[in-house]
Amino acid sequence: MAVYNVLACDGRVLRAAEALAGQYDLTVMGIAAGGKYETSLFRVADVALPRLKRAGPVRLLLFWMALIWRALRAKPDVIYANDFFLLFPGWVASRVLGARLIYDAHELRGIVDCGRGKERVP
């Protein structure tokens, strides 16, 4: 499972990881931020990225490379790309390894017309 974020700051990812850890041998990869998140439920793989001004695309590319490299070494059965930023490298790694890809598309949401003039966000 990979998230382009600091793991300790993403409660939704932590809840998903905790749920999966009960049934799977799980490693969660996220951005390193000072202190390491520790748990006995799953392994944590922090990626240290440079702190440069205007380095957003460089940081993302470095994270992609780390994700693909770690996946090639670990040879997982499933790759879980937790957000849009990780769909491409997750797809690349899954194709090379023949692994299944899970994409959590939580940022693809919009207003849905529920009829009778009511709207909701799915």
Stockholm file with secondary structure:
# STOCKHOLM 1.0

chainA/1-122         MAVYNVLACDGRVLRAAEALAGQYDLTVMGIAAGGKYETSLFRVADVALPRLKRAGPVRLLLFWMALIWRALRAKPDVIYANDFFLLFPGWVASRVLGARLIYDAHELRGIVDCGRGKERVP
#=GR chainA/1-122 SS CBCSSCGGGCHHHHHHHHHHHTTSCCEEEEECCSSCCCCSSSEEEEECCCCCTTCHHHHHHHHHHHHHHHHHHHCCSEEEECSGGGHHHHHHHHHHHTCEEEECCTTCCCCEECSTTCEECC
#=GC SS_cons         CBCSSCGGGCHHHHHHHHHHHTTSCCEEEEECCSSCCCCSSSEEEEECCCCCTTCHHHHHHHHHHHHHHHHHHHCCSEEEECSGGGHHHHHHHHHHHTCEEEECCTTCCCCEECSTTCEECC
//
